[in-house]
Amino acid sequence: MPNAHEILNRIKSIRDTMKITKAMYMVSSMKVQKAKKKLADTLPYFTGLQKQIEEVLLHFPEIHHLYFDNRIEDEREVVKRRYYIVITGDKGMAGPYNLNVIKKARELFAGSEDYHVYCVGETGRHVFMAEHLPVATDFRMSSNNPSVHRARVMCEMLTERYRNEEVDEIYVVYTRMRNSVSSEVQVEQLLPLRTSRFLTSQVLNSKEGRAINCSEMEILPSPEDVLETLVRNIVTGFLYGAMVESQASEESARMMSMKTATDNADAMLAELSRQYNQFRQAMITQEITEVVGGAKALQKKKAKKKRPKQAAEET
């Protein structure tokens, strides 16, 4: 059993650790709110872009665009060259956040023959490079403080390689925040864009008897050129949203992890305080016992000295 000095040292160490976990909890809480505000501020713009693409495809259904999945050339390909953009954190102490993303990415890699990995975040990059996976060496992107500019740089690079037919499909593996206490890993196809994703309302409108007339809309210089610009913007918006969602999920996971650590530290402090109090009570009881025993021994000693004197007086 540890002595009182060791128990006090452990109590002090745990209290110092609790100060750190509480501070990290507060910092993560502020970052989550900041990330949510970023997403809310930009969501209307990118929602409007999606509606514009929907209108173009709705009025010009015969378009077979490079960035959409309705091209005959894409359907004929058997083996797809894929890019996987995996968004993890730059650091740990976020519970199972990074592990869940890496696990999902490994499942996707196992089902692909020809692929490359593009890592956003140092944790995923270190893990995949240690496993000798085909990680892109010319792509280094931090997951901290996502911005539209960073998403646009990624978009330009990816769309250029897609246009040059260096890749057939691009996927994003990220974490979506379901609520303040839970999140889930998502896999979304970034390119080519799924036409059905934008033409959902076409089915609804056809049921209502709405007639689609191409002459109702005139697009200059051409629908293809307009889609080119819209697609680049929508890809930028999706990448930005995925990075912001991932950061919010990471900080939320870190919040829960720090809260759990603080609660565990409280439980350890309660147990150590109980042990310390028991130790002090045992020491006090031992000291009282020693004092009482010493007093009794002193009384016996005095009593022995008095007996010879009393016997001499009697004789």
N, C-alpha and C positions, 0 to 999 in steps of 0.2 A: 504494500500500500504506500502511495507517495506521501511524503511528509508535507507539513503545512507550507513550507517555502516553495516546494514544487507546485502545489495546488495554486498558490497565489500567482506564481509566474504564468501558469496556464490560463488563469482567469484574465490576467492582464493582456496576454497574447490574443485571446479570443475577443476581448473588448476592442483591441486595436484593429483586428480583422473586421469586426462588425462595423466600425467606422468606414472602412473601405467599401464593404458591400452595400451599406446604406447610401453612400455617396454615388456609387455606380448605379444603383437603382434610380436615384433621382436624375442622374444624367441621361440614362436610357429612357426614362419617362419623357423628358423634354425632347429627346431626339425622335421618339415615336410621334409626338404631337406635331413636330416640325415636318416630318415626312408626310403625315396625313394632310397637312395644310398644303404642301407642295403638290400632292396628287389632286387635291380638290381644286386648286387654283388653275391647273392646266387641263383638267378633265373636260370641261366644256369645249375647248378648242379642238381637241383630238376627237371628241364625239361628233363635232361638226364635220371634220374631215371624213369620218367614216360614213356619215350620211351623204356627203357629196359623192364619194365613190359608189355608194349604193345607187344613187340617182343616175350616174353615168352608165353603170352596168344594166340598170333597169330599162333605160331607154335605148341602149345599144347592146342587146344581148348577143349579137353576132361577133363581138370583139373577142379575139384570142390574143391576149396580151402576154408579154414575156413574164410579168410578175404574178400571173394567175395560173391556177392549176387546170385550166381548160384547153391547154395546147395539146395537139396530137403528138408532137415530139416527146413531150413528157410522159405520156401514157405508154409509149413504145419502149421506154427504157426499163430494163430489168434490174440492173444493179445501180443503186443511187449513191452518188458521192454526197456525203452529208457533213455539215458543220453543226457542232453542238456548242452553243453558248451557255456555259454553266456559271451561274451567279451564286457565289458563296461570300462569306465574310472575310475580313482581313485578319481577324483575331478570334480567339476562343471565348470561353466563359459565357457561352450562350446556349447551354444545354445541348439538345440533340439537333440544333438548327443546321449546322454544317454537315453533320453525319447523314441526315435525311436527304439533303440535296446530293451529296456524293453517292449515296446508295442508289438513288433513282438514276443518276447519270450512268453508273456502272451497268444497270439493267439495260439502258439504251445502247451502250457500247457493245454489249454482248450480242445484240441483235443486228448489228451493222457490220458490213464487210469493209467498206471504204469510208473512213471518217477522220475528221480532225476536231480537236477540242480547243475552244477559245474560252479562257477562264477570266471571269470578272471577280476579283478577290484572290488574295494571296493563299488562303487556306486550300482551296481547290487546286490551285496551280502547284503548290508544293506536293500535295497528295498524288496527283496524276503524274507529275514528273518523276516522283519516286517510284511509281509503278511502271515507268517507261512507256506511257501511252503517248499517242501522237499529239502532243500539246503544241499549239502554234507558238513559236519562239518570237515572232514579230508582233505579238499582241500582248501587251501588259496593261491591264486596266484595274484600278482600285475600285472597290465597292463603296468606299467612303465618300460621302457628299455627292450623290449623283446629280448631274446637271443635264439640261437639254443639249448644251454644246457637246458634252461627252457622248451623248446618245447620237447626235448628228454625225460625229466623227466615225463612230462605229457603223452607222447606217451607210455612209459613203463608201467605206471600205468593203462592207459585205455586199452591197448592191453592185459594186463594180466587179467583184469576183463572181457574183452570180451572173451578171451580164456577159462576162468573158467565158462563161461555161466552165469555170473552175470548180463549181459546186452545183449540185442539182436541188438539194433541199437544205434549209437552215432551220434549226430548232433552238428554242430557248428553254432552259431548265432553271426555274426560279421558284421562290416561295411566296405564296399569296396569303395575306393576312385575313383570316375568316372573321375573327373578332379580337378583342384585347387580350385574350388568354390562349388562343389556338390559331394555328396556321397549317397550311398544307402545301406540298410540293406540286408544282404545275409544270406540264410540258406542252408548249405551244409551238405550232409550225409558223415560223416567221415568213419564210419564202419557200415556194410560191404561196401567195395568199389564196385561201380557200374561197372560191366564188360563192359557195353556199352560205358562207358567213355573212355576206353582204346582201344576198338576195332572199333572205328569209321573208321580208315583207312582200316580195313579188307573189309568193304563194298566197299570202293573206289577201292581197289586193285582187288577185285573180278570182278568189272565192267571192269577193264582193262585186264582181262584174266590172272591175275597172279595166278599161282598154288602154294599152300602152302604145303610144304613137311616137315614133322617132322624130317626126316633124315638129313635135312640141318643144323640142330642145335643140338649140344650135350651139355648138361648142367650137371655139376657135383657139388655136389654129386647127386642132383636131382632137377627137376623144382620146386617141392614143397618147398624144403629148400631154394632155391634161392629166390622164391617169398616171403618167410617168412621174409628174410632180406630186400628185396626191399620194401615190404609193410611197415615195421617199419620205414624205411627211408622216404618213401613218406608221411606217416602220420605225422612224425616229421616235414617234410618240409611244409606240409599244415598248421599245427598248427602254425609254426613260421611265415609263410606268412600271416595267418589270424591275428595274433597279431600285426605284423608290419603294415598291411593295416589298422587295427583298430586304432593304434596309430597315423598314418598319417592322418586318417580321423578326429580323435579327435582334433589334433593340427590344422588342417585346419579349422574345425568348430570353434575352439577357436580364430583363426586368424580373421575369419569373424565376430565373436561376438565382439572382441575387436575393430575391425575397425568400426563396427556399434556404439559401445559405444563411441568411440572417435568422430565420426561424430555427434552423438547426443550431446555430450559435447560442440563441436564447435557451434552447433546451440543454445544451452542454453547460452553459453558465449556471442554470438551475441545479443540475446534477453536481457540478463542482462546488457550488455554494453549500449544498447539502453535505457533501463529503468534508468540506472545510469546517462546517459547523459541528459535524460529528467529531472531527479530529480535535477541535477546540474543546468541546464538551468532555471528551476523553482525557485531554490534558488537564483541564480544570479539576475533573474528578480525581485524577491521579495526584495532582498537587494537594487537593484537600485531604485525600487519604494519607499522603505523606505527612502533612501538617498534623493531622489528628494522631497518626501513629507516633510521630515525634513527641507530641505533647504527652501521650500516654507513657512513652518510654521515659520521659523526663520525670513524670509523676512517680513512676516505679522506682527510679533512681533516688529521688528525694525520700521516698518512703523507706528504702533500705538504709539510708544514712540515719534516719530518725530512730530506727529500732535499737541500735547499739547504745545510743544516748539514753533512751528510755530505760533500758536494762541496767545501765550503770547507775542511774538515779534511784532506781528501786532497791539496789543492793546497798 
